[in-house]
Amino acid sequence: MSSETSSQSPKPRVAVVFGGRSSEHAISVVTAGAVLRAIDRTRYDVLPIGITTDGRWALTADDPERMAISERRLPSVEQIAEPGAGGVLLPVDPGRHDVVYAEPGSVPKDLGDVDVVFPLLHGPYGEDGTLQGLLELSGVPYVGAGVLSSAIGMDKEYMKRVFASFGLPVGPYTVIRPREWERDPAAARKRIVDFAADHGWPLFVKPARAGSSMGISRIEDLAGLEDAIEEARRHDPKIIVESLLRGREIECGVLEFEDGPRASVPAEIPAVSSHDFYDFEAKYIDSAEGVVPAPLTEEQTARVRELAVRAFDAASCEGLVRADFFLLENGEFVINEINTMPGFTPISMFPRMWQASGVDYPELIDRLIRAALRRSTGLR
């Protein structure tokens, strides 16, 4: 689309950016397909932009059906790229809001202004503040959390540190940073063993900066530790080790309204007998169904909604958050983590919780875009 054509359109132009370099690339593509299907084209012009696993930006087909999970296989940006698309470059000059497209070796062609970006990247190199920083530098408004809150939401260690400093209840954990492991792996292993002695088995060994349950292992004893560390470090050189919290898994969505953030009705993730925990297969392949709304008392529902909004505020979030909790056997809630860009697949919990709260899928997408358009970039 040319600048002239774009200027004649009264509708805001939304660049939907998805894919990316993280291990959650395919889930991001599926999420984008669902969002593209739901965006009201009578209110918005849409420009789908995919980022490949090696970091190339590509114009993609505006075809949500090609972006869905099919035959237990997940799609990639390459599979839906427009034929001949060589790359898309977001501007890095402050004050410019246009997107340009260029074939390799050719002069860029102007695709027109972009009023707002809907970043649907999951994991590092997109959900962690990196893309948000680029957009801030360019002065382009975008949906969701800013640079700092995106970084906090991606790093499980610092997320827990922030929550604890704001008085939110967190579970026991220990962290092995890259330099610690490289300098003295034996000492790092011993720290994990000492942690298990204090808090008991089983343990969960996780990449500190990943999502969609990628790279997580549940280990019952010392015999599984080496493989678990190797698997976690395959996704992130920094790992976090958490103790088992015995209780029910409860989730709650937070959405930014004109008068501030509000919490949805909560949901419960039931135990899946064929899985050790709510892992990637259970979430996306076997389609484990959460219970919405969660069967909680009025007091429990009010408490988890309060904690979800407090977590949103503690991490200085904007737009949306999915907050994940454990309801312990003693009746207390412990926050496990937040997700600043939760999945929007048809089976994802965030849209289901808001559907049960009276905000259907198209309205949810519209609210997020309008909230982004109301905000300015820069310090706020």
URHU-V80322 format. One record per pair of residues at least 24 apart in sequence whose ideal C-beta (glycine too) atoms are under 10 Angstrom apart, sorted by the first residue. I is the first residue (numbers start at 1). J is the second residue. Records with the same first field share a line. If there is no record, write none. Layout:
I: J + J
This chain:
1: 45 + 47 + 99 + 109 + 110 + 111 + 112 + 113
2: 109 + 110 + 111 + 112
3: 98 + 110 + 111 + 112 + 113
4: 110 + 112
5: 45 + 111 + 112
6: 45 + 47 + 98 + 110 + 111 + 112 + 113 + 114 + 115
7: 112 + 113
9: 44 + 45 + 112 + 113
10: 43 + 45
11: 40 + 41 + 42 + 43 + 44 + 45 + 46 + 115
12: 43 + 44 + 45 + 46 + 113 + 114 + 115 + 116 + 141 + 369 + 370 + 372 + 373
13: 44 + 45 + 46 + 47 + 97 + 98 + 99 + 111 + 112 + 113 + 114 + 115 + 116 + 117
14: 39 + 43 + 44 + 45 + 46 + 47 + 48 + 114 + 115 + 116 + 117 + 118 + 143 + 365 + 369 + 372 + 373
15: 45 + 46 + 47 + 48 + 49 + 88 + 90 + 97 + 99 + 111 + 113 + 114 + 115 + 116 + 117 + 118 + 119 + 135 + 140 + 142
16: 44 + 46 + 47 + 48 + 49 + 50 + 60 + 62 + 117 + 118 + 119 + 120 + 143
17: 47 + 48 + 49 + 50 + 51 + 57 + 88 + 90 + 114 + 117 + 118 + 119 + 120 + 121 + 126 + 131 + 135 + 142 + 143
18: 48 + 49 + 50 + 51 + 60 + 67 + 77 + 80 + 118 + 119 + 120 + 121 + 122 + 126
19: 49 + 50 + 51 + 52 + 53 + 55 + 56 + 57 + 58 + 60 + 67 + 75 + 76 + 77 + 78 + 80 + 81 + 120 + 121 + 122 + 126
20: 50 + 51 + 52 + 53 + 55 + 77 + 119 + 120 + 121 + 122 + 123 + 124 + 125 + 126 + 127 + 130 + 131
21: 51 + 52 + 53 + 54 + 55 + 56 + 121 + 123 + 124 + 125 + 126 + 130
22: 51 + 53 + 121 + 122 + 123 + 124 + 125 + 126 + 127 + 128 + 154 + 209 + 210 + 211 + 212 + 214 + 235 + 236
23: 53 + 122 + 123 + 124 + 207 + 210 + 211 + 212 + 214 + 215 + 234 + 235 + 236 + 280
24: 121 + 122 + 123 + 124 + 125 + 126 + 127 + 210 + 211 + 212 + 213 + 214 + 235 + 280 + 341 + 343
25: 50 + 51 + 52 + 53 + 74 + 75 + 76 + 77 + 121 + 122 + 123 + 125 + 126
26: 53 + 67 + 69 + 73 + 74 + 75 + 76 + 77 + 79 + 122 + 212 + 284
27: 69 + 74 + 120 + 121 + 122 + 123 + 211 + 212 + 214 + 280 + 283 + 284 + 343 + 344 + 345 + 348
28: 67 + 74 + 76 + 77 + 119 + 120 + 121 + 122 + 123 + 126 + 127 + 212 + 341 + 343 + 344
29: 60 + 66 + 67 + 68 + 69 + 74 + 75 + 76 + 77 + 78 + 79 + 80 + 120 + 122
30: 64 + 67 + 68 + 69 + 74 + 75 + 120 + 122 + 284 + 343 + 344 + 345 + 346 + 347 + 348
31: 67 + 120 + 121 + 122 + 341 + 342 + 343 + 344 + 345 + 346 + 348
32: 60 + 64 + 67 + 75 + 77 + 80 + 118 + 119 + 120 + 121 + 344 + 345
33: 63 + 64 + 65 + 66 + 67 + 68 + 69 + 75 + 80 + 120 + 344 + 345 + 346
34: 64 + 67 + 68 + 120 + 343 + 344 + 345 + 346 + 347 + 348 + 351 + 361 + 365
35: 64 + 67 + 118 + 120 + 143 + 344 + 345 + 351 + 361 + 364 + 365 + 368 + 369
36: 60 + 61 + 62 + 63 + 64 + 65 + 67 + 118 + 120 + 365
37: 63 + 64 + 65 + 67 + 68 + 344 + 346 + 361 + 362 + 365
38: 64 + 344 + 346 + 351 + 360 + 361 + 362 + 363 + 364 + 365 + 366
39: 64 + 118 + 362 + 365 + 366 + 369
40: 362 + 363 + 365 + 366 + 369
43: 362 + 366 + 369 + 370
44: 115 + 116 + 118 + 365 + 366 + 369
45: 112 + 113 + 114 + 115
46: 118
47: 88 + 99 + 101 + 111 + 112 + 114 + 117 + 118
48: 77 + 80 + 81 + 82 + 118 + 120
49: 77 + 85 + 88 + 90 + 99 + 101 + 111 + 114 + 117 + 118 + 119
50: 76 + 77 + 78 + 79 + 80 + 81 + 82 + 85 + 88
51: 77 + 88 + 119 + 121 + 125 + 126 + 131
52: 76 + 77 + 78 + 81 + 87
53: 77 + 78 + 125
54: 78
55: 125
56: 81 + 85 + 86 + 87 + 88
57: 85 + 86 + 87 + 88 + 89 + 90 + 99 + 101
58: 82 + 85 + 86 + 87 + 88 + 101
59: 83 + 84 + 85 + 86 + 87 + 88 + 99 + 101 + 111
60: 85 + 88
61: 85
68: 345 + 346
69: 284 + 285 + 287 + 345 + 346 + 347
72: 281 + 284 + 285 + 286
73: 285
74: 284 + 285
90: 114 + 117 + 131 + 134 + 135 + 137 + 138 + 140
91: 134 + 137 + 138 + 139 + 140
92: 134 + 137 + 138
93: 137 + 138 + 139
94: 136 + 137 + 138 + 139 + 140 + 377 + 378
95: 138 + 139 + 140
96: 138 + 139 + 140
97: 138 + 139 + 140 + 141
98: 138 + 140
99: 138 + 140
113: 140
114: 138 + 140 + 141 + 142
115: 140 + 141 + 369 + 372 + 373
116: 140 + 141 + 142 + 143 + 368 + 369 + 370 + 371 + 372 + 373 + 375
117: 141 + 142 + 143 + 144 + 372
118: 142 + 143 + 144 + 341 + 344 + 365 + 368 + 369 + 372
119: 143 + 144 + 145 + 150 + 341 + 372
120: 144 + 341 + 343 + 344
121: 341
122: 154 + 210 + 211 + 212 + 214 + 339 + 340 + 341 + 342 + 343
123: 154 + 207 + 209 + 210 + 211 + 212 + 214 + 235 + 236 + 341
124: 154 + 155 + 207 + 209 + 210 + 211 + 235 + 236
126: 150 + 154 + 341
127: 151 + 153 + 154 + 209 + 211 + 339 + 340 + 341 + 342
128: 152 + 153 + 154 + 155 + 209 + 211 + 340 + 341
129: 153 + 154 + 155 + 340
130: 154
132: 340 + 377
135: 377
136: 377 + 378 + 379
137: 377
138: 377
139: 376 + 377 + 378
140: 372 + 377
141: 369 + 371 + 372 + 373 + 374 + 375 + 376 + 377
142: 318 + 319 + 369 + 372 + 375 + 377
143: 318 + 319 + 320 + 341 + 365 + 367 + 368 + 369 + 370 + 371 + 372 + 373 + 375
144: 256 + 317 + 318 + 319 + 320 + 321 + 340 + 341 + 342 + 368 + 371 + 372
145: 312 + 315 + 316 + 317 + 318 + 319 + 320 + 321 + 338 + 339 + 340 + 341
146: 316 + 317 + 318 + 319 + 340 + 375 + 377 + 378 + 379 + 380
147: 316
148: 315 + 316 + 317
149: 312 + 314 + 315 + 316 + 317 + 318 + 319 + 321 + 338 + 340
150: 315 + 316 + 317 + 318 + 340 + 341
151: 209 + 315 + 340
152: 314 + 315 + 316 + 317 + 338 + 340
153: 209 + 211 + 311 + 315 + 317 + 321 + 322 + 337 + 338 + 339 + 340 + 341
154: 208 + 209 + 210 + 211 + 236 + 337 + 338 + 339 + 340 + 341
155: 208 + 209 + 236 + 238 + 240
156: 206 + 207 + 208 + 209 + 210 + 211 + 236 + 238 + 239 + 240 + 242 + 336 + 337
157: 208 + 209 + 238 + 239 + 240
158: 208 + 209 + 315
159: 208 + 209 + 240 + 311 + 314 + 315 + 335 + 336 + 337 + 338 + 340
160: 240 + 242 + 335 + 336 + 337
162: 311 + 314 + 315 + 316 + 338
163: 307 + 310 + 311 + 314 + 315 + 323 + 334 + 335 + 336 + 337 + 338
164: 314 + 335
165: 314
166: 310 + 311 + 313 + 314 + 315
167: 310 + 314
168: 307 + 310 + 311 + 314 + 315 + 323 + 325 + 333 + 334 + 335
169: 307 + 325 + 326 + 328 + 332 + 333 + 334 + 335
170: 242 + 334 + 335 + 336 + 337
171: 199 + 204 + 242 + 243 + 244 + 245 + 326 + 328 + 334 + 335 + 336
172: 198 + 199 + 200 + 203 + 241 + 242 + 243 + 244 + 245 + 334
173: 199 + 203 + 204 + 206 + 208 + 240 + 241 + 242 + 243
174: 198 + 199 + 203 + 239 + 240 + 241 + 242 + 243
175: 208 + 238 + 239 + 240 + 241 + 242
176: 205 + 208 + 229 + 232 + 233 + 237 + 238 + 239 + 240 + 241
177: 208 + 237 + 238 + 239 + 240
178: 208 + 233 + 236 + 237 + 238 + 239
179: 237 + 238
180: 238 + 239
181: 229 + 233 + 237 + 238 + 239
182: 237
185: 226 + 229
188: 229 + 239 + 241
189: 222 + 225 + 226 + 229
191: 241
192: 219 + 222 + 225 + 228 + 229 + 239 + 241
193: 222 + 225
195: 241 + 242 + 243
196: 221 + 222 + 225 + 241 + 243
198: 243
199: 241 + 242 + 243 + 244 + 245
200: 243 + 244
201: 243 + 244
202: 243 + 244 + 276 + 277
203: 228 + 241 + 242 + 243 + 244
204: 228 + 232 + 240 + 241 + 242 + 243 + 244 + 245 + 276 + 277
205: 229 + 230 + 231 + 232 + 233 + 239 + 240 + 241 + 242
206: 231 + 232 + 235 + 236 + 238 + 239 + 240 + 241 + 242 + 337
207: 231 + 232 + 233 + 234 + 235 + 236 + 237 + 238 + 239 + 240
208: 232 + 235 + 236 + 237 + 238 + 239 + 240 + 241
209: 235 + 236 + 237 + 238 + 239 + 240
210: 234 + 235 + 236 + 239
211: 235 + 280 + 337 + 339 + 340 + 341 + 342 + 343
212: 279 + 280 + 283 + 284 + 339 + 343
213: 275 + 277 + 278 + 279 + 280 + 281 + 282 + 283 + 284
214: 279 + 280
215: 239 + 280
216: 240 + 242 + 276 + 277 + 278 + 279 + 280
217: 276 + 277 + 279
218: 244 + 275 + 276 + 277 + 279
219: 276
220: 244 + 276
242: 336
244: 277 + 326
245: 325 + 326 + 327 + 328 + 329 + 334 + 336
246: 326 + 328 + 329 + 330
247: 325 + 326 + 327 + 328 + 329 + 330 + 331 + 332 + 333 + 334
248: 294 + 295 + 296 + 300 + 325 + 326 + 327 + 328 + 329 + 333
249: 277 + 278 + 290 + 294 + 324 + 325 + 326 + 327 + 336
250: 290 + 291 + 294 + 296 + 300 + 301 + 304 + 307 + 308 + 323 + 324 + 325 + 326 + 327 + 333 + 336
251: 290 + 292 + 294 + 304 + 308 + 322 + 323 + 324 + 325 + 336 + 339 + 342 + 349 + 350 + 352 + 353
252: 294 + 301 + 304 + 305 + 306 + 307 + 308 + 309 + 311 + 312 + 321 + 322 + 323 + 324 + 325 + 333 + 335 + 338 + 349 + 350 + 353
253: 305 + 308 + 312 + 320 + 321 + 322 + 323 + 339 + 342 + 349 + 350 + 351 + 352 + 353 + 354 + 356 + 357 + 359 + 364
254: 305 + 308 + 309 + 310 + 311 + 312 + 313 + 317 + 319 + 320 + 321 + 322 + 323 + 338 + 350 + 353 + 354
255: 312 + 319 + 320 + 321 + 350 + 353 + 354 + 357 + 359 + 364 + 367 + 368 + 371
256: 312 + 317 + 318 + 319 + 320 + 321 + 367 + 368 + 370 + 371 + 372 + 374 + 375
257: 359 + 367 + 371
258: 367 + 370 + 371 + 374
260: 309 + 312 + 313
261: 308 + 309 + 310 + 311 + 312 + 313 + 317 + 318 + 319 + 320 + 321
262: 305 + 308 + 309 + 312 + 354 + 357 + 359
263: 301 + 302 + 304 + 305 + 306 + 307 + 308 + 309 + 310 + 311 + 312 + 321 + 323 + 353 + 357
264: 292 + 293 + 305 + 308 + 322 + 323 + 349 + 350 + 351 + 352 + 353 + 354 + 355 + 356 + 357 + 358 + 359 + 364
265: 292 + 293 + 294 + 296 + 301 + 304 + 305 + 352 + 353 + 354 + 355 + 356 + 357 + 358
266: 290 + 291 + 292 + 293 + 294 + 295 + 296 + 300 + 301 + 303 + 304 + 305 + 308 + 323 + 325 + 327 + 333 + 349 + 353 + 356 + 357
267: 291 + 292 + 293 + 294 + 322 + 349 + 350 + 352 + 353 + 356
268: 292 + 293 + 294 + 295 + 296 + 327 + 349
269: 294 + 324 + 349
270: 294
278: 324
283: 343 + 345 + 347 + 348 + 349
284: 343 + 345 + 347 + 348
287: 345 + 346 + 347
288: 347
289: 347 + 349 + 352
290: 347 + 348 + 349 + 352 + 353
291: 352
292: 349 + 352 + 353 + 354 + 355 + 356 + 357
293: 352 + 353 + 356 + 357
294: 327 + 353 + 356
296: 327
297: 331
299: 331
300: 327 + 331 + 333
303: 327 + 331 + 332 + 333
304: 333 + 335
306: 333
307: 333 + 334 + 335
308: 333 + 335 + 338
310: 335
311: 335 + 337 + 338
312: 338 + 340
314: 338
315: 340
316: 380
318: 371 + 372 + 375 + 380
319: 367 + 368 + 369 + 371 + 372 + 375
320: 344 + 350 + 354 + 364 + 367 + 368 + 371
321: 350
322: 348 + 349 + 350 + 353
324: 349
344: 368
